[in-house]
Amino acid sequence: MACDLCPRNCKIEREQGQSGFCGMTHEVVVARVAPHFWEEPCLSGTKGSGTVIFSGCILRCVYCQNHKIAAGMSGKKLSVAELAEAFRSLERQV
Ligand code: SF4
């Protein structure tokens, strides 16, 4: 299926291993799964917000502080089941 998930509208076939502007194929690559405490206190509360940081990005900010993650050079491939478990794990923690 031609990818049109974001306004970049690459129309490439991610399931075929192609990567678009974001640099990502169909595989799920996650750089971090953890409670996050340091932003938006109304969301993070006392237990933290459940944060999942995906690798790849559709922007090219010159001031990016997470370049390796944004460029898809950092992260771990997860299956869909593993990603679901990561979400559930965060639900239990926060
Ligand atoms: S940048 Fe990525 S998510 Fe957006 S359309 Fe292109 S391939 Fe799809």
Backbone and ligand atoms as CSV (ligand in chain L), in Angstrom:
chain,resi,resn,atom,element,x,y,z
A,1,MET,N,N,0.842,-1.190,0.000
A,1,MET,CA,C,0.000,0.000,0.000
A,1,MET,C,C,0.883,1.248,0.000
A,2,ALA,N,N,0.656,2.162,-0.888
A,2,ALA,CA,C,1.442,3.390,-0.991
A,2,ALA,C,C,1.261,4.223,0.275
A,3,CYS,N,N,2.370,4.583,0.918
A,3,CYS,CA,C,2.276,5.268,2.212
A,3,CYS,C,C,1.851,6.734,2.048
A,4,ASP,N,N,0.743,7.032,2.732
A,4,ASP,CA,C,0.278,8.421,2.793
A,4,ASP,C,C,-0.089,8.781,4.227
A,5,LEU,N,N,0.695,8.190,5.149
A,5,LEU,CA,C,0.406,8.386,6.568
A,5,LEU,C,C,0.610,9.818,7.042
A,6,CYS,N,N,1.475,10.555,6.363
A,6,CYS,CA,C,1.741,11.918,6.816
A,6,CYS,C,C,1.727,12.850,5.605
A,7,PRO,N,N,1.803,14.157,5.827
A,7,PRO,CA,C,1.741,15.112,4.712
A,7,PRO,C,C,2.891,15.009,3.709
A,8,ARG,N,N,3.965,14.278,4.013
A,8,ARG,CA,C,5.028,14.068,3.018
A,8,ARG,C,C,4.504,13.264,1.830
A,9,ASN,N,N,3.510,12.415,2.116
A,9,ASN,CA,C,2.783,11.706,1.055
A,9,ASN,C,C,3.711,11.025,0.048
A,10,CYS,N,N,4.679,10.267,0.559
A,10,CYS,CA,C,5.708,9.667,-0.297
A,10,CYS,C,C,5.161,8.679,-1.311
A,11,LYS,N,N,4.089,7.985,-0.952
A,11,LYS,CA,C,3.494,6.974,-1.849
A,11,LYS,C,C,4.463,5.833,-2.163
A,12,ILE,N,N,5.358,5.530,-1.226
A,12,ILE,CA,C,6.265,4.400,-1.438
A,12,ILE,C,C,5.666,3.172,-0.753
A,13,GLU,N,N,6.201,2.014,-1.123
A,13,GLU,CA,C,5.684,0.750,-0.599
A,13,GLU,C,C,6.533,0.315,0.594
A,14,ARG,N,N,6.144,0.732,1.777
A,14,ARG,CA,C,6.933,0.402,2.962
A,14,ARG,C,C,6.949,-1.098,3.233
A,15,GLU,N,N,5.857,-1.779,2.922
A,15,GLU,CA,C,5.810,-3.233,3.141
A,15,GLU,C,C,6.819,-3.966,2.260
A,16,GLN,N,N,7.242,-3.343,1.181
A,16,GLN,CA,C,8.235,-3.939,0.274
A,16,GLN,C,C,9.659,-3.576,0.685
A,17,GLY,N,N,9.813,-2.943,1.842
A,17,GLY,CA,C,11.130,-2.581,2.333
A,17,GLY,C,C,11.591,-1.205,1.906
A,18,GLN,N,N,10.764,-0.491,1.152
A,18,GLN,CA,C,11.141,0.866,0.752
A,18,GLN,C,C,10.987,1.807,1.944
A,19,SER,N,N,11.797,2.852,1.960
A,19,SER,CA,C,11.660,3.873,3.003
A,19,SER,C,C,11.446,5.223,2.342
A,20,GLY,N,N,10.623,6.015,2.976
A,20,GLY,CA,C,10.316,7.336,2.441
A,20,GLY,C,C,11.103,8.422,3.137
A,21,PHE,N,N,10.572,9.625,3.144
A,21,PHE,CA,C,11.260,10.774,3.737
A,21,PHE,C,C,11.599,10.522,5.202
A,22,CYS,N,N,10.740,9.812,5.892
A,22,CYS,CA,C,10.948,9.537,7.324
A,22,CYS,C,C,12.081,8.552,7.557
A,23,GLY,N,N,12.494,7.841,6.519
A,23,GLY,CA,C,13.585,6.891,6.636
A,23,GLY,C,C,13.181,5.526,7.145
A,24,MET,N,N,11.892,5.298,7.321
A,24,MET,CA,C,11.449,4.051,7.928
A,24,MET,C,C,10.715,3.165,6.922
A,25,THR,N,N,10.927,1.860,7.077
A,25,THR,CA,C,10.158,0.896,6.299
A,25,THR,C,C,8.914,0.526,7.109
A,26,HIS,N,N,8.362,-0.636,6.857
A,26,HIS,CA,C,7.187,-1.088,7.606
A,26,HIS,C,C,7.543,-1.577,8.999
A,27,GLU,N,N,8.827,-1.764,9.289
A,27,GLU,CA,C,9.213,-2.308,10.585
A,27,GLU,C,C,9.088,-1.243,11.674
A,28,VAL,N,N,8.677,-1.692,12.836
A,28,VAL,CA,C,8.560,-0.801,13.983
A,28,VAL,C,C,9.924,-0.698,14.655
A,29,VAL,N,N,10.451,0.512,14.750
A,29,VAL,CA,C,11.731,0.734,15.428
A,29,VAL,C,C,11.499,1.736,16.550
A,30,VAL,N,N,11.826,1.326,17.747
A,30,VAL,CA,C,11.540,2.134,18.929
A,30,VAL,C,C,12.842,2.460,19.654
A,31,ALA,N,N,13.037,3.725,19.937
A,31,ALA,CA,C,14.269,4.168,20.589
A,31,ALA,C,C,14.150,4.150,22.115
A,32,ARG,N,N,12.925,4.334,22.617
A,32,ARG,CA,C,12.792,4.390,24.070
A,32,ARG,C,C,11.357,4.084,24.473
A,33,VAL,N,N,11.236,3.305,25.534
A,33,VAL,CA,C,9.936,3.042,26.160
A,33,VAL,C,C,10.145,3.240,27.657
A,34,ALA,N,N,9.517,4.254,28.230
A,34,ALA,CA,C,9.758,4.529,29.646
A,34,ALA,C,C,8.778,5.585,30.148
A,35,PRO,N,N,8.529,5.588,31.440
A,35,PRO,CA,C,7.789,6.723,32.012
A,35,PRO,C,C,8.624,7.979,31.836
A,36,HIS,N,N,7.963,9.092,31.567
A,36,HIS,CA,C,8.667,10.353,31.339
A,36,HIS,C,C,8.135,11.385,32.329
A,37,PHE,N,N,9.057,12.074,32.985
A,37,PHE,CA,C,8.659,12.936,34.100
A,37,PHE,C,C,8.885,14.426,33.882
A,38,TRP,N,N,9.600,14.808,32.821
A,38,TRP,CA,C,10.157,16.147,32.793
A,38,TRP,C,C,9.427,17.170,31.946
A,39,GLU,N,N,8.308,16.819,31.399
A,39,GLU,CA,C,7.561,17.785,30.594
A,39,GLU,C,C,6.074,17.661,30.899
A,40,GLU,N,N,5.330,18.694,30.612
A,40,GLU,CA,C,3.878,18.719,30.776
A,40,GLU,C,C,3.445,18.092,32.104
A,41,PRO,N,N,3.690,18.761,33.218
A,41,PRO,CA,C,3.340,18.191,34.522
A,41,PRO,C,C,1.876,17.755,34.624
A,42,CYS,N,N,0.999,18.430,33.893
A,42,CYS,CA,C,-0.408,18.027,33.963
A,42,CYS,C,C,-0.620,16.646,33.334
A,43,LEU,N,N,0.282,16.208,32.487
A,43,LEU,CA,C,0.184,14.866,31.892
A,43,LEU,C,C,1.034,13.849,32.635
A,44,SER,N,N,2.221,14.267,33.055
A,44,SER,CA,C,3.128,13.306,33.680
A,44,SER,C,C,2.783,13.036,35.137
A,45,GLY,N,N,2.112,13.983,35.779
A,45,GLY,CA,C,1.691,13.758,37.160
A,45,GLY,C,C,2.833,13.323,38.047
A,46,THR,N,N,2.583,12.385,38.948
A,46,THR,CA,C,3.629,11.925,39.870
A,46,THR,C,C,4.266,10.619,39.410
A,47,LYS,N,N,3.603,9.899,38.494
A,47,LYS,CA,C,4.137,8.606,38.049
A,47,LYS,C,C,4.785,8.670,36.670
A,48,GLY,N,N,4.707,9.814,36.013
A,48,GLY,CA,C,5.273,9.957,34.681
A,48,GLY,C,C,4.234,9.643,33.617
A,49,SER,N,N,4.504,10.122,32.425
A,49,SER,CA,C,3.637,9.805,31.286
A,49,SER,C,C,4.257,8.621,30.546
A,50,GLY,N,N,3.427,7.793,29.983
A,50,GLY,CA,C,3.933,6.650,29.231
A,50,GLY,C,C,4.464,7.112,27.893
A,51,THR,N,N,5.771,7.033,27.723
A,51,THR,CA,C,6.385,7.579,26.515
A,51,THR,C,C,6.988,6.480,25.647
A,52,VAL,N,N,6.625,6.488,24.387
A,52,VAL,CA,C,7.230,5.602,23.391
A,52,VAL,C,C,7.801,6.503,22.307
A,53,ILE,N,N,9.104,6.449,22.139
A,53,ILE,CA,C,9.760,7.268,21.117
A,53,ILE,C,C,10.121,6.376,19.941
A,54,PHE,N,N,9.441,6.623,18.828
A,54,PHE,CA,C,9.693,5.866,17.602
A,54,PHE,C,C,10.865,6.489,16.838
A,55,SER,N,N,11.641,5.645,16.197
A,55,SER,CA,C,12.715,6.136,15.334
A,55,SER,C,C,12.130,6.644,14.026
A,56,GLY,N,N,12.866,7.559,13.391
A,56,GLY,CA,C,12.407,8.157,12.140
A,56,GLY,C,C,11.623,9.417,12.423
A,57,CYS,N,N,11.636,10.315,11.449
A,57,CYS,CA,C,10.930,11.583,11.631
A,57,CYS,C,C,10.633,12.193,10.267
A,58,ILE,N,N,9.545,12.905,10.190
A,58,ILE,CA,C,9.157,13.540,8.926
A,58,ILE,C,C,9.652,14.976,8.824
A,59,LEU,N,N,10.342,15.430,9.851
A,59,LEU,CA,C,10.861,16.801,9.850
A,59,LEU,C,C,12.384,16.780,9.652
A,60,ARG,N,N,12.975,17.890,9.459
A,60,ARG,CA,C,14.446,17.998,9.356
A,60,ARG,C,C,14.880,19.249,10.115
A,61,CYS,N,N,14.498,19.327,11.358
A,61,CYS,CA,C,14.811,20.514,12.162
A,61,CYS,C,C,16.323,20.648,12.331
A,62,VAL,N,N,16.844,21.839,12.074
A,62,VAL,CA,C,18.293,22.043,12.166
A,62,VAL,C,C,18.774,21.979,13.613
A,63,TYR,N,N,17.875,22.165,14.552
A,63,TYR,CA,C,18.245,22.150,15.971
A,63,TYR,C,C,17.879,20.830,16.646
A,64,CYS,N,N,17.607,19.804,15.884
A,64,CYS,CA,C,17.150,18.525,16.452
A,64,CYS,C,C,18.140,18.016,17.498
A,65,GLN,N,N,17.617,17.710,18.676
A,65,GLN,CA,C,18.463,17.187,19.749
A,65,GLN,C,C,18.485,15.656,19.755
A,66,ASN,N,N,17.726,15.053,18.851
A,66,ASN,CA,C,17.661,13.594,18.783
A,66,ASN,C,C,17.957,13.117,17.359
A,67,HIS,N,N,19.022,13.640,16.780
A,67,HIS,CA,C,19.283,13.355,15.370
A,67,HIS,C,C,19.386,11.870,15.074
A,68,LYS,N,N,20.111,11.127,15.897
A,68,LYS,CA,C,20.290,9.694,15.620
A,68,LYS,C,C,18.950,8.972,15.611
A,69,ILE,N,N,18.076,9.349,16.518
A,69,ILE,CA,C,16.744,8.732,16.568
A,69,ILE,C,C,15.930,9.194,15.373
A,70,ALA,N,N,15.935,10.485,15.109
A,70,ALA,CA,C,15.139,11.043,14.008
A,70,ALA,C,C,15.568,10.478,12.661
A,71,ALA,N,N,16.847,10.194,12.526
A,71,ALA,CA,C,17.356,9.677,11.253
A,71,ALA,C,C,17.246,8.158,11.169
A,72,GLY,N,N,16.647,7.560,12.185
A,72,GLY,CA,C,16.465,6.111,12.170
A,72,GLY,C,C,17.737,5.332,12.442
A,73,MET,N,N,18.751,6.001,13.012
A,73,MET,CA,C,20.026,5.339,13.264
A,73,MET,C,C,20.101,4.761,14.672
A,74,SER,N,N,19.049,4.936,15.453
A,74,SER,CA,C,19.054,4.453,16.828
A,74,SER,C,C,17.696,3.850,17.133
A,75,GLY,N,N,17.700,2.713,17.767
A,75,GLY,CA,C,16.432,2.083,18.125
A,75,GLY,C,C,16.497,0.585,17.972
A,76,LYS,N,N,15.436,-0.057,18.405
A,76,LYS,CA,C,15.351,-1.520,18.382
A,76,LYS,C,C,14.094,-1.912,17.619
A,77,LYS,N,N,14.231,-2.885,16.730
A,77,LYS,CA,C,13.061,-3.368,15.998
A,77,LYS,C,C,12.174,-4.175,16.936
A,78,LEU,N,N,10.884,-3.870,16.907
A,78,LEU,CA,C,9.915,-4.607,17.718
A,78,LEU,C,C,8.847,-5.191,16.810
A,79,SER,N,N,8.374,-6.378,17.166
A,79,SER,CA,C,7.209,-6.933,16.476
A,79,SER,C,C,5.977,-6.173,16.959
A,80,VAL,N,N,4.883,-6.343,16.272
A,80,VAL,CA,C,3.644,-5.687,16.701
A,80,VAL,C,C,3.256,-6.164,18.104
A,81,ALA,N,N,3.428,-7.453,18.358
A,81,ALA,CA,C,3.108,-7.995,19.688
A,81,ALA,C,C,4.015,-7.379,20.755
A,82,GLU,N,N,5.295,-7.215,20.430
A,82,GLU,CA,C,6.223,-6.605,21.393
A,82,GLU,C,C,5.862,-5.141,21.648
A,83,LEU,N,N,5.447,-4.432,20.603
A,83,LEU,CA,C,5.028,-3.041,20.774
A,83,LEU,C,C,3.785,-2.964,21.660
A,84,ALA,N,N,2.834,-3.859,21.421
A,84,ALA,CA,C,1.624,-3.891,22.252
A,84,ALA,C,C,2.001,-4.143,23.708
A,85,GLU,N,N,2.929,-5.057,23.949
A,85,GLU,CA,C,3.352,-5.342,25.316
A,85,GLU,C,C,4.073,-4.139,25.921
A,86,ALA,N,N,4.820,-3.406,25.110
A,86,ALA,CA,C,5.484,-2.198,25.614
A,86,ALA,C,C,4.435,-1.186,26.078
A,87,PHE,N,N,3.367,-1.014,25.307
A,87,PHE,CA,C,2.297,-0.101,25.713
A,87,PHE,C,C,1.650,-0.579,27.024
A,88,ARG,N,N,1.374,-1.892,27.088
A,88,ARG,CA,C,0.734,-2.437,28.299
A,88,ARG,C,C,1.649,-2.271,29.502
A,89,SER,N,N,2.935,-2.484,29.299
A,89,SER,CA,C,3.898,-2.341,30.385
A,89,SER,C,C,3.875,-0.905,30.932
A,90,LEU,N,N,3.809,0.061,30.028
A,90,LEU,CA,C,3.754,1.454,30.473
A,90,LEU,C,C,2.448,1.738,31.216
A,91,GLU,N,N,1.356,1.165,30.739
A,91,GLU,CA,C,0.066,1.350,31.423
A,91,GLU,C,C,0.148,0.882,32.869
A,92,ARG,N,N,0.860,-0.229,33.074
A,92,ARG,CA,C,0.973,-0.762,34.429
A,92,ARG,C,C,1.852,0.120,35.309
A,93,GLN,N,N,2.806,0.835,34.681
A,93,GLN,CA,C,3.770,1.609,35.468
A,93,GLN,C,C,3.286,3.005,35.820
A,94,VAL,N,N,2.481,3.609,34.961
A,94,VAL,CA,C,2.134,5.032,35.176
A,94,VAL,C,C,0.711,5.213,35.664
L,1,SF4,S1,S,7.450,10.369,5.396
L,1,SF4,FE1,FE,7.187,8.240,6.048
L,1,SF4,S2,S,5.151,8.182,7.022
L,1,SF4,FE2,FE,5.240,10.050,5.781
L,1,SF4,S3,S,4.371,9.468,3.801
L,1,SF4,FE3,FE,6.594,9.229,3.665
L,1,SF4,S4,S,6.980,7.078,4.125
L,1,SF4,FE4,FE,4.890,7.585,4.856
